[in-house]
Amino acid sequence: MKTQIILRISGCLLSILITGSSFAQIVSSSYTQTDEKLSPVTVTSPDFKTIEHIKTEFNKQFTGATDVRWYDLDKKFLVRFYMNDQKHQSLFNKKGLLIYDISFGTEKNLPTDVRKQVKSTYFDYSITLVFKVEENKRTIWVVNMEDNKTLITVRVEDGEMEEVKNLQKS
């Protein structure tokens, strides 16, 4: 079970690192080129009820979402949107159940207790980017930090912090 969780988080981190440079200027109004490679959902009459059901579930969970864009991903539906000045990426199954939600933010989006925990160990580092991953009633914070010489990524879940990546700048 723990191995599966670590693999999922590692997969998320890998995709985040690949697109990380595009999120360095967080909350930009445009999407990256990577985002545009996904094909939009095409509504056909047999699937219309399914898609409307998913959109209804989305609206219940994410009231106030703006700039909503839907994508069809192998019988799942990815939605990218903004809410509360944060970019979100959520995945729903065909029954309208939320599989995960990732929100992209900055240090100000960290809860106080998580921020204090991270800063107590990495006090000389600047927090550059924050990801909140919600999946299966779990909340995982992924925090990117840096100083003059080092880039560090940590993950915090249920009060436990783990250093995931430590890279030396060249």
Order of alpha helices (4+ residues) and beta strands (2+ residues): alpha-alpha-alpha-beta-beta-beta-beta-alpha-beta-beta-beta-beta
